[in-house]
Amino acid sequence: MGNVLRTCISLWLGLMLLAGCSQIGLTYRHLDLIIPWSLNDYLDMNATQKDWLDERLKEHLSWHCTTQIPDYLSWLDRLQGMVETNQVNQTQLKARTAEARQAIATLSQEITPSAVELLRKLDDQQVAEMEAAFTKDTRKHESEFVDQPLDQQIKERAQRMEKRLNPWIGKLSPTQRERVMLWSASLGEQNRLWIDNRAHWQSLLLSAVKQRQTADFDTRIAKLLQDRETFWTPEYRQAYDHTEQAAISLITDLMAQSSAEQRQKLLDKIADVRQDFTNLSCLKGVKKG
């Protein structure tokens, strides 16, 4: 059942990324930490922890499907309307981005009690496993994203963005590919800023978990999960507004340069995602009720 929820969120956040919010993309990379049951990727859980987590997961899945997916469908309607009326502009994209942020905040609030309880139950060996996994995670991302000259980072970042865009609007034209490259160049050292910010947040989480028996543990974890911007590094905070605006401007320009075929492909993709949501049995149960 966990795969169902994660697939739904992946599809939804894919659209958020296309809508131009780089922070949404960055947040998706943090879902392994935001969603508590994914901590299983970082440490070995014992049978008791797994059984407890399975029950909590069922509750979260039910909540997510019955209370959140209807809002996602409405969000898709607004996105579809933007494409159909040629209103994929900065104003509309910023509005959809704000809605996406709120949805993620709601998700974070929902799972916080489960995350707090799970983290409090970890033993010292599991905390050590988490620390080792975080270190490995950082090294992996450094190897993939920053252990190359800046011009290579820019080129690869543009390639990743083009790869993300292809399923939604098809093959980019030479003009569009040039625009993607300009976007990537404008971000400069963003790869390093993102990795440093991610590692900083992980270190704060680990520090809190090492003190999981203290009276303020619940509050510290809740703040880390629900108010992440408070813990951004100064460098990442300074670059954030530029990064978000650059992404919104990129999508605005790409859609202005798009062909009729690309716009139709995007509408078809939106319809496919809507169908994926609509086909969920839990959502059908809500409709029947």
Steps between C-alpha positions, in 0.01 A plus 500: 500500500792734561585487132153626413540815707854563386400450135214747538725758661766443236254562219363807669839649579610432145234742391610749764848490357366565152300789642827666575574466871852380561427481873235238428760294320739542789227406745431184304862405549435533873194276503718215619528696824163676509307175473590301810454148370773564245750515783513126439731593211749639753490240775382149586175491694411219735177303470317704762590827329395367162163379628435834667601683183274288281200600708592866492557479126147370445363797691713747306400344167133527583538861610704587192259348254177628651610851596788595269454339161172686430700822542765367261228440241385859538859613463526302177185671375660839554819389328303363207310827471825694489625294207170504310462878528868576441537643850822328603648822630695606805194609697322168451811294561569680826144429610531129421835495680349652814226237492759226465694633796189498712424141402848391602465689830174315566670167427787586734260589781307177454799271530686689774351306796595171335849625425548618857384170646707292262818701555457487876489119487833463321782333687861619498599256225224627274604860562856406407369339180310818419811713551705274273226504237481880506876521449479257210206695357698824500805342339283344231340833415835677500639240262202531270445875506809698607814295440525645151602839361219757511452500123440124514253544786311756293489270199380201702240709684358611167494138383311394813244772452453407136454137602233605752321711242496243219220281642281807546549701181706272277828575325617857545572724205850649458368832635353330804817304564700823487259654752547204734876543476471870588287406799758250619787746460310762702492266802877486530605312814144397591599132516745568781258728684227234487727219624643713781150601605378141492797378707445783748138397553598136537755594765234687697264205478773263613589727790138506612466122472811449712313692772169324444426455871502874576180688578516720191556216250146512357527874441842478338394229254174675419685820418756317287223333297250784482716812490797394292570847363598610851800268476626594155866598478554874441643428156206287394252754636667778303484300176147366546296785354719515192477124451122496524458799269743351248293179486171686459648716224635189329163325487325820392741539209491133401122505480508823299736323259300177496334345198140387479625142522692571820200666663279207406754257643493695826120488510510127434750453783282697739206282399707187566593620848137587572400151395763347725354686794139431406565126468610467862257271677502710816393807304226305328377395840475864604302585189258216557451613858 
